[in-house]
Amino acid sequence: MYGLIGRITATPGQRDALVTILLDSTDAMPGCLSYIVATDPADGDVIWITEVWDAQASHRASMQLPAVQVAMRVGKPLIASFDKHIVTAPVGGRGL
């Protein structure tokens, strides 16, 4: 499995709009086992995204999906920065 944990800072006041965009683009992503979008209670502009994929190739392929392309185009102006991007190797757990 292939995992990612990312921290995104939205432009001030745009976190909820960005969360909506991120969630609307996740319906059909082949190979995606888990895609969690969470807000950070300590920072009103921060979003954490935790992903688990069956393989890194599935994640790469998802970037070409029309819904993901639209989300990236529409969401980009709402992003102040990509603060962290951590690759993980999930081994199991609840929900997988």
MARNU-825364 format. One record per atom (N, C-alpha, C, O): residue in three letters; atom name; x, y, z. Coordinates in nm, 4 decimals, decimal comma. Each point is the difference from the previous one (the first is absolute). Example, Ala and Ser with C-alpha at 12.3 -4.5 7.8 and 13.67 -1.06 7.14 Angstrom:
<recs>
<ALA N <1,3190 -0,5690 0,7800>>;
<ALA CA <-0,0890 0,1190 0,0000>>;
<ALA C <0,0900 0,1200 0,0000>>;
<ALA O <0,1036 -0,0019 0,0665>>;
<SER N <-0,1386 0,1069 -0,1385>>;
<SER CA <0,0820 0,1190 0,0060>>;
<SER C <-0,0770 0,1090 0,0730>>;
<SER O <0,0509 0,1108 0,0169>>;
</recs>
This chain:
<recs>
<MET N <0,0837 -0,1182 0,0000>>;
<MET CA <-0,0837 0,1182 0,0000>>;
<MET C <0,0881 0,1244 0,0000>>;
<MET O <0,1179 -0,0047 0,0353>>;
<TYR N <-0,1774 0,1142 -0,0753>>;
<TYR CA <0,0691 0,1280 -0,0097>>;
<TYR C <-0,0833 0,1032 0,0760>>;
<TYR O <-0,1206 0,0111 -0,0225>>;
<GLY N <0,1830 0,0627 0,1105>>;
<GLY CA <-0,0720 0,0984 0,0793>>;
<GLY C <0,0607 0,1380 -0,0096>>;
<GLY O <0,1193 0,0160 -0,0259>>;
<LEU N <-0,2029 0,0826 0,0470>>;
<LEU CA <0,0421 0,1397 0,0013>>;
<LEU C <-0,0699 0,0721 0,1143>>;
<LEU O <-0,1168 -0,0255 0,0296>>;
<ILE N <0,1890 0,1143 0,0327>>;
<ILE CA <-0,0580 0,0915 0,0977>>;
<ILE C <0,0454 0,1392 -0,0417>>;
<ILE O <0,1196 0,0262 -0,0126>>;
<GLY N <-0,2147 0,0613 -0,0084>>;
<GLY CA <0,0339 0,1347 -0,0446>>;
<GLY C <-0,0661 0,1064 0,0846>>;
<GLY O <-0,1124 -0,0164 0,0475>>;
<ARG N <0,1840 0,1256 -0,0298>>;
<ARG CA <-0,0528 0,1156 0,0724>>;
<ARG C <-0,0055 0,1160 -0,0980>>;
<ARG O <0,1012 0,0393 -0,0581>>;
<ILE N <-0,2214 0,0147 0,0409>>;
<ILE CA <-0,0221 0,1120 -0,0903>>;
<ILE C <-0,0500 0,1182 0,0820>>;
<ILE O <-0,0869 -0,0155 0,0858>>;
<THR N <0,1415 0,1325 -0,1121>>;
<THR CA <-0,0526 0,1217 0,0606>>;
<THR C <-0,0811 0,0732 -0,1061>>;
<THR O <0,0515 0,0353 -0,1061>>;
<ALA N <-0,1780 -0,0131 0,1360>>;
<ALA CA <-0,0879 0,0733 -0,0904>>;
<ALA C <0,0252 0,1495 0,0157>>;
<ALA O <0,0498 0,0454 0,1031>>;
<THR N <-0,0848 0,0299 -0,2060>>;
<THR CA <0,0055 0,1444 0,0146>>;
<THR C <-0,0994 0,0381 0,1097>>;
<THR O <-0,1013 -0,0680 0,0167>>;
<PRO N <0,1276 0,1748 0,0581>>;
<PRO CA <-0,0863 0,0346 0,1131>>;
<PRO C <-0,1482 0,0043 -0,0372>>;
<PRO O <-0,0409 0,0645 -0,0966>>;
<GLY N <-0,0374 -0,1355 0,1772>>;
<GLY CA <-0,1447 -0,0028 -0,0179>>;
<GLY C <-0,0508 -0,0949 -0,1067>>;
<GLY O <-0,1208 -0,0066 -0,0230>>;
<GLN N <0,2096 -0,0677 -0,0433>>;
<GLN CA <-0,0410 -0,0874 -0,1108>>;
<GLN C <0,0085 -0,1483 0,0308>>;
<GLN O <-0,0205 -0,0830 -0,0886>>;
<ARG N <0,0505 0,0484 0,2140>>;
<ARG CA <0,0174 -0,1414 0,0334>>;
<ARG C <-0,1244 -0,0821 -0,0314>>;
<ARG O <0,0113 -0,1051 -0,0631>>;
<ASP N <-0,1281 0,1490 0,1047>>;
<ASP CA <-0,1207 -0,0795 -0,0210>>;
<ASP C <-0,0307 -0,0182 -0,1480>>;
<ASP O <-0,0437 -0,1073 -0,0415>>;
<ALA N <0,0659 0,2108 -0,0379>>;
<ALA CA <-0,0210 -0,0111 -0,1449>>;
<ALA C <0,0969 -0,1014 -0,0598>>;
<ALA O <-0,0378 -0,0793 -0,0864>>;
<LEU N <0,1620 0,0820 0,1322>>;
<LEU CA <0,0990 -0,0948 -0,0504>>;
<LEU C <-0,0337 -0,1426 0,0427>>;
<LEU O <0,0163 -0,0932 -0,0788>>;
<VAL N <-0,0623 0,0751 0,2006>>;
<VAL CA <-0,0421 -0,1326 0,0473>>;
<VAL C <-0,1101 -0,0550 -0,0910>>;
<VAL O <0,0036 -0,1167 -0,0388>>;
<THR N <-0,0993 0,1995 0,0057>>;
<THR CA <-0,1102 -0,0423 -0,0869>>;
<THR C <0,0520 -0,0449 -0,1356>>;
<THR O <-0,0431 -0,1029 -0,0521>>;
<ILE N <0,1347 0,1785 -0,0050>>;
<ILE CA <0,0579 -0,0360 -0,1299>>;
<ILE C <0,0734 -0,1331 0,0099>>;
<ILE O <-0,0147 -0,0859 -0,0870>>;
<LEU N <0,0926 0,0688 0,1914>>;
<LEU CA <0,0759 -0,1243 0,0173>>;
<LEU C <-0,0930 -0,1204 0,0148>>;
<LEU O <0,0261 -0,1059 -0,0569>>;
<LEU N <-0,1325 0,1215 0,1319>>;
<LEU CA <-0,0929 -0,1114 0,0214>>;
<LEU C <-0,0836 -0,0305 -0,1235>>;
<LEU O <-0,0347 -0,1156 -0,0240>>;
<ASP N <0,0021 0,2171 -0,0541>>;
<ASP CA <-0,0818 -0,0216 -0,1198>>;
<ASP C <0,0736 -0,0748 -0,1100>>;
<ASP O <-0,0626 -0,0506 -0,0930>>;
<SER N <0,1942 0,0431 0,1026>>;
<SER CA <0,0776 -0,0623 -0,1083>>;
<SER C <0,0403 -0,1441 0,0305>>;
<SER O <0,0806 -0,0577 -0,0730>>;
<THR N <-0,1354 -0,0016 0,1798>>;
<THR CA <0,0511 -0,1299 0,0449>>;
<THR C <-0,0929 -0,1181 -0,0245>>;
<THR O <0,0262 -0,1089 0,0511>>;
<ASP N <-0,1319 0,1261 -0,1259>>;
<ASP CA <-0,0967 -0,1086 -0,0159>>;
<ASP C <0,0549 -0,1233 -0,0701>>;
<ASP O <-0,0193 -0,1117 0,0480>>;
<ALA N <0,0863 0,1296 -0,1589>>;
<ALA CA <0,0464 -0,1151 -0,0779>>;
<ALA C <0,1495 0,0121 -0,0256>>;
<ALA O <0,0428 0,0585 -0,0994>>;
<MET N <0,0354 -0,1144 0,1902>>;
<MET CA <0,1450 -0,0009 -0,0168>>;
<MET C <0,0464 -0,1446 0,0124>>;
<MET O <0,0232 -0,0483 0,1109>>;
<PRO N <-0,0093 -0,0215 -0,2239>>;
<PRO CA <0,0401 -0,1406 0,0040>>;
<PRO C <0,1304 -0,0195 0,0785>>;
<PRO O <0,0979 0,0719 -0,0198>>;
<GLY N <-0,1000 -0,1705 0,1086>>;
<GLY CA <0,1174 -0,0302 0,0799>>;
<GLY C <0,0084 0,0755 0,1307>>;
<GLY O <0,0870 -0,0285 0,0823>>;
<CYS N <-0,1766 0,1249 -0,0615>>;
<CYS CA <0,0006 0,0773 0,1244>>;
<CYS C <-0,0753 -0,0781 0,1073>>;
<CYS O <-0,1194 -0,0269 -0,0131>>;
<LEU N <0,1906 -0,0085 0,1184>>;
<LEU CA <-0,0600 -0,0758 0,1092>>;
<LEU C <-0,0516 0,0905 0,1107>>;
<LEU O <-0,0919 -0,0364 0,0734>>;
<SER N <0,1518 0,1549 -0,0618>>;
<SER CA <-0,0416 0,0943 0,1037>>;
<SER C <0,0449 0,1398 -0,0396>>;
<SER O <0,1137 0,0200 -0,0427>>;
<TYR N <-0,2045 0,0770 0,0574>>;
<TYR CA <0,0317 0,1398 -0,0292>>;
<TYR C <-0,0733 0,0822 0,1045>>;
<TYR O <-0,1216 0,0175 -0,0075>>;
<ILE N <0,1959 0,0327 0,1045>>;
<ILE CA <-0,0584 0,0721 0,1128>>;
<ILE C <0,0452 0,1450 -0,0042>>;
<ILE O <0,1196 0,0286 -0,0056>>;
<VAL N <-0,2160 0,0625 0,0084>>;
<VAL CA <0,0278 0,1429 0,0075>>;
<VAL C <-0,0414 0,0449 0,1393>>;
<VAL O <-0,1136 -0,0226 0,0418>>;
<ALA N <0,2052 0,0859 0,0299>>;
<ALA CA <-0,0274 0,0432 0,1373>>;
<ALA C <0,0446 0,1441 0,0189>>;
<ALA O <0,1009 0,0431 -0,0558>>;
<THR N <-0,1773 0,0301 0,1348>>;
<THR CA <0,0413 0,1351 0,0361>>;
<THR C <0,0837 -0,0062 0,1271>>;
<THR O <-0,0125 -0,0926 0,0801>>;
<ASP N <0,0970 0,1920 -0,0635>>;
<ASP CA <0,0896 0,0070 0,1162>>;
<ASP C <-0,0649 0,0906 0,1045>>;
<ASP O <-0,0163 0,1194 -0,0251>>;
<PRO N <-0,0211 -0,1725 0,1410>>;
<PRO CA <-0,0664 0,0821 0,1014>>;
<PRO C <0,0892 0,1112 0,0553>>;
<PRO O <-0,0496 0,0969 0,0575>>;
<ALA N <0,1807 -0,1109 -0,0748>>;
<ALA CA <0,0922 0,1008 0,0533>>;
<ALA C <0,0287 0,1131 -0,0986>>;
<ALA O <0,0587 0,1014 0,0379>>;
<ASP N <-0,0998 -0,1178 -0,1646>>;
<ASP CA <0,0281 0,1018 -0,1008>>;
<ASP C <-0,1165 0,0044 -0,0983>>;
<ASP O <-0,0249 -0,0979 -0,0703>>;
<GLY N <-0,0454 0,2079 0,0647>>;
<GLY CA <-0,1195 0,0141 -0,0820>>;
<GLY C <0,0223 -0,0014 -0,1495>>;
<GLY O <-0,0968 0,0038 -0,0760>>;
<ASP N <0,2215 -0,0093 0,0310>>;
<ASP CA <0,0282 -0,0033 -0,1433>>;
<ASP C <0,0615 -0,1317 -0,0464>>;
<ASP O <0,0251 -0,0173 -0,1192>>;
<VAL N <-0,0005 -0,0758 0,2114>>;
<VAL CA <0,0739 -0,1217 -0,0335>>;
<VAL C <-0,0925 -0,1194 -0,0232>>;
<VAL O <-0,0989 -0,0208 0,0702>>;
<ILE N <0,1363 -0,0569 -0,1727>>;
<ILE CA <-0,0675 -0,1239 -0,0372>>;
<ILE C <0,1049 -0,1110 -0,0019>>;
<ILE O <0,1108 0,0195 -0,0499>>;
<TRP N <-0,1459 -0,1349 0,1040>>;
<TRP CA <0,0838 -0,1200 -0,0075>>;
<TRP C <-0,0696 -0,0996 -0,0906>>;
<TRP O <-0,1205 -0,0218 0,0125>>;
<ILE N <0,1948 -0,0386 -0,1032>>;
<ILE CA <-0,0547 -0,1019 -0,0886>>;
<ILE C <0,0810 -0,1281 0,0212>>;
<ILE O <0,1227 0,0001 -0,0105>>;
<THR N <-0,1931 -0,1085 0,0402>>;
<THR CA <0,0634 -0,1296 0,0192>>;
<THR C <-0,0547 -0,0943 -0,1070>>;
<THR O <-0,1212 -0,0185 -0,0114>>;
<GLU N <0,2104 -0,0402 -0,0659>>;
<GLU CA <-0,0402 -0,0863 -0,1111>>;
<GLU C <0,0668 -0,1366 0,0122>>;
<GLU O <0,1142 -0,0112 0,0445>>;
<VAL N <-0,1876 -0,0921 -0,0846>>;
<VAL CA <0,0575 -0,1338 -0,0138>>;
<VAL C <-0,0439 -0,0525 -0,1362>>;
<VAL O <-0,1179 0,0019 -0,0353>>;
<TRP N <0,2172 -0,0487 -0,0395>>;
<TRP CA <-0,0217 -0,0516 -0,1348>>;
<TRP C <0,0514 -0,1433 -0,0072>>;
<TRP O <0,0871 -0,0402 0,0772>>;
<ASP N <-0,1421 -0,0357 -0,1708>>;
<ASP CA <0,0491 -0,1368 -0,0184>>;
<ASP C <0,1425 0,0000 -0,0546>>;
<ASP O <0,0750 -0,0950 0,0227>>;
<ALA N <-0,0371 0,2005 -0,0944>>;
<ALA CA <0,1348 0,0109 -0,0561>>;
<ALA C <0,0275 0,1455 -0,0375>>;
<ALA O <-0,0928 0,0779 -0,0218>>;
<GLN N <0,2190 -0,0425 0,0146>>;
<GLN CA <0,0375 0,1357 -0,0387>>;
<GLN C <-0,0495 0,0317 -0,1412>>;
<GLN O <-0,0377 0,1137 -0,0283>>;
<ALA N <0,0378 -0,2120 -0,0591>>;
<ALA CA <-0,0472 0,0209 -0,1372>>;
<ALA C <-0,1464 0,0435 -0,0029>>;
<ALA O <-0,0376 0,0817 -0,0841>>;
<SER N <-0,0444 -0,1335 0,1726>>;
<SER CA <-0,1416 0,0405 0,0063>>;
<SER C <-0,0118 0,1461 0,0396>>;
<SER O <-0,0825 0,0734 -0,0543>>;
<HIS N <0,1653 -0,0314 0,1491>>;
<HIS CA <-0,0013 0,1404 0,0395>>;
<HIS C <0,0399 0,0882 -0,1178>>;
<HIS O <-0,0659 0,0999 -0,0289>>;
<ARG N <0,1734 -0,1370 -0,0384>>;
<ARG CA <0,0456 0,0774 -0,1158>>;
<ARG C <-0,1096 0,0072 -0,1064>>;
<ARG O <-0,0242 0,1064 -0,0569>>;
<ALA N <-0,0405 -0,2163 0,0305>>;
<ALA CA <-0,1058 -0,0039 -0,1007>>;
<ALA C <-0,1183 0,0878 0,0393>>;
<ALA O <-0,0664 0,0571 -0,0865>>;
<SER N <0,0397 -0,0459 0,2161>>;
<SER CA <-0,1139 0,0813 0,0454>>;
<SER C <0,0167 0,1469 -0,0357>>;
<SER O <-0,0988 0,0719 -0,0150>>;
<MET N <0,2203 -0,0276 0,0017>>;
<MET CA <0,0258 0,1408 -0,0331>>;
<MET C <-0,0503 0,0364 -0,1391>>;
<MET O <-0,0157 0,1180 -0,0317>>;
<GLN N <-0,0101 -0,2202 -0,0524>>;
<GLN CA <-0,0487 0,0237 -0,1356>>;
<GLN C <-0,1527 -0,0094 -0,0112>>;
<GLN O <-0,0562 0,0281 -0,1058>>;
<LEU N <-0,0100 -0,0670 0,2135>>;
<LEU CA <-0,1462 -0,0113 -0,0032>>;
<LEU C <-0,0628 0,1381 -0,0174>>;
<LEU O <0,0468 0,0959 0,0614>>;
<PRO N <-0,1515 -0,0830 -0,1435>>;
<PRO CA <-0,0618 0,1298 -0,0230>>;
<PRO C <-0,0437 0,0709 0,1289>>;
<PRO O <0,0221 0,1203 0,0138>>;
<ALA N <-0,0830 -0,1918 0,0798>>;
<ALA CA <-0,0466 0,0640 0,1242>>;
<ALA C <0,1183 0,0530 0,0813>>;
<ALA O <-0,0101 0,1060 0,0617>>;
<VAL N <0,1202 -0,1777 -0,0613>>;
<VAL CA <0,1181 0,0434 0,0742>>;
<VAL C <0,0634 0,1201 -0,0695>>;
<VAL O <0,0447 0,0933 0,0667>>;
<GLN N <-0,0402 -0,0946 -0,1989>>;
<GLN CA <0,0535 0,1137 -0,0752>>;
<GLN C <-0,0807 0,1272 0,0279>>;
<GLN O <0,0571 0,1074 0,0192>>;
<VAL N <-0,1896 -0,1202 -0,0173>>;
<VAL CA <-0,0856 0,1157 0,0307>>;
<VAL C <0,0257 0,0480 0,1418>>;
<VAL O <0,0134 0,1202 0,0231>>;
<ALA N <-0,0062 -0,2123 0,0722>>;
<ALA CA <0,0244 0,0388 0,1395>>;
<ALA C <0,1325 0,0732 0,0140>>;
<ALA O <0,0084 0,0987 0,0732>>;
<MET N <0,0946 -0,1451 -0,1418>>;
<MET CA <0,1295 0,0672 0,0088>>;
<MET C <-0,0071 0,1410 -0,0591>>;
<MET O <0,0554 0,0945 0,0562>>;
<ARG N <-0,1234 -0,0814 -0,1689>>;
<ARG CA <-0,0120 0,1312 -0,0652>>;
<ARG C <-0,0833 0,0969 0,0840>>;
<ARG O <0,0376 0,1161 0,0160>>;
<VAL N <-0,1494 -0,1625 0,0371>>;
<VAL CA <-0,0885 0,0859 0,0781>>;
<VAL C <0,0577 0,0271 0,1392>>;
<VAL O <-0,0141 0,1100 0,0535>>;
<GLY N <0,0782 -0,2101 0,0039>>;
<GLY CA <0,0523 0,0142 0,1358>>;
<GLY C <0,1304 0,0762 0,0107>>;
<GLY O <0,0273 0,0600 0,1040>>;
<LYS N <0,0534 -0,0606 -0,2077>>;
<LYS CA <0,1329 0,0618 0,0063>>;
<LYS C <-0,0010 0,1446 0,0500>>;
<LYS O <0,0850 0,0351 0,0818>>;
<PRO N <-0,1776 0,0506 -0,1274>>;
<PRO CA <0,0001 0,1377 0,0496>>;
<PRO C <-0,0344 0,0125 0,1493>>;
<PRO O <0,0238 0,1044 0,0607>>;
<LEU N <-0,0800 -0,2112 -0,0017>>;
<LEU CA <-0,0380 0,0030 0,1408>>;
<LEU C <0,1106 -0,0525 0,0906>>;
<LEU O <-0,0157 -0,0028 0,1221>>;
<ILE N <0,1274 -0,0388 -0,1810>>;
<ILE CA <0,1105 -0,0587 0,0766>>;
<ILE C <0,1103 0,1030 0,0194>>;
<ILE O <0,0538 0,0550 -0,0960>>;
<ALA N <-0,0215 -0,0304 0,2222>>;
<ALA CA <0,1120 0,0889 0,0319>>;
<ALA C <0,1316 -0,0756 -0,0095>>;
<ALA O <0,0989 0,0529 -0,0507>>;
<SER N <-0,0975 -0,1791 0,1004>>;
<SER CA <0,1222 -0,0797 -0,0075>>;
<SER C <-0,0280 -0,1475 0,0255>>;
<SER O <-0,0962 -0,0370 0,0673>>;
<PHE N <0,1841 -0,0459 -0,1236>>;
<PHE CA <0,0060 -0,1412 0,0332>>;
<PHE C <0,1123 -0,0114 0,1020>>;
<PHE O <0,1174 0,0122 -0,0350>>;
<ASP N <-0,1524 -0,0354 0,1599>>;
<ASP CA <0,0989 0,0083 0,1065>>;
<ASP C <0,0781 -0,1279 0,0225>>;
<ASP O <0,1198 0,0050 0,0277>>;
<LYS N <-0,1842 -0,1174 -0,0388>>;
<LYS CA <0,0661 -0,1284 0,0228>>;
<LYS C <-0,0564 -0,1010 -0,0982>>;
<LYS O <-0,1152 0,0083 -0,0427>>;
<HIS N <0,1997 -0,1032 0,0087>>;
<HIS CA <-0,0407 -0,1082 -0,0886>>;
<HIS C <0,0835 -0,1208 0,0412>>;
<HIS O <0,1196 -0,0068 -0,0284>>;
<ILE N <-0,1825 -0,0860 0,0940>>;
<ILE CA <0,0706 -0,1156 0,0541>>;
<ILE C <-0,0509 -0,1264 -0,0667>>;
<ILE O <-0,1206 -0,0244 -0,0049>>;
<VAL N <0,2125 -0,0553 -0,0460>>;
<VAL CA <-0,0337 -0,1292 -0,0589>>;
<VAL C <0,0090 -0,1053 0,1103>>;
<VAL O <0,0955 -0,0023 0,0777>>;
<THR N <-0,1963 -0,0847 -0,0723>>;
<THR CA <0,0001 -0,1078 0,0993>>;
<THR C <-0,0190 -0,1344 -0,0698>>;
<THR O <-0,0343 -0,0063 -0,1181>>;
<ALA N <0,0573 -0,1002 0,1930>>;
<ALA CA <-0,0222 -0,1361 -0,0499>>;
<ALA C <-0,1004 -0,0677 0,0921>>;
<ALA O <0,0400 -0,0729 0,0908>>;
<PRO N <-0,1712 0,0954 -0,1124>>;
<PRO CA <-0,1009 -0,0592 0,0883>>;
<PRO C <0,0103 -0,1520 0,0019>>;
<PRO O <0,0260 -0,0637 -0,1021>>;
<VAL N <-0,0471 0,0076 0,2201>>;
<VAL CA <0,0052 -0,1448 0,0144>>;
<VAL C <-0,1334 -0,0589 0,0438>>;
<VAL O <-0,0126 -0,1221 0,0089>>;
<GLY N <-0,0859 0,2044 0,0183>>;
<GLY CA <-0,1314 -0,0489 0,0388>>;
<GLY C <-0,0586 0,0864 0,1078>>;
<GLY O <0,0570 0,1026 0,0369>>;
<GLY N <-0,1704 -0,1440 0,0134>>;
<GLY CA <-0,0684 0,0726 0,1052>>;
<GLY C <-0,1481 0,0084 -0,0282>>;
<GLY O <-0,0475 -0,0456 -0,1041>>;
<ARG N <-0,0234 0,1027 0,1949>>;
<ARG CA <-0,1448 0,0131 -0,0126>>;
<ARG C <-0,0329 0,0837 -0,1234>>;
<ARG O <0,0572 0,1070 -0,0206>>;
<GLY N <-0,1482 -0,1560 -0,0596>>;
<GLY CA <-0,0408 0,0715 -0,1195>>;
<GLY C <0,0756 -0,0404 -0,1258>>;
<GLY O <-0,0363 0,0412 -0,1102>>;
<LEU N <0,1400 -0,1206 0,1255>>;
<LEU CA <0,0737 -0,0435 -0,1201>>;
<LEU C <-0,0281 -0,1465 -0,0267>>;
<LEU O <0,0521 -0,0563 -0,0963>>;
</recs>
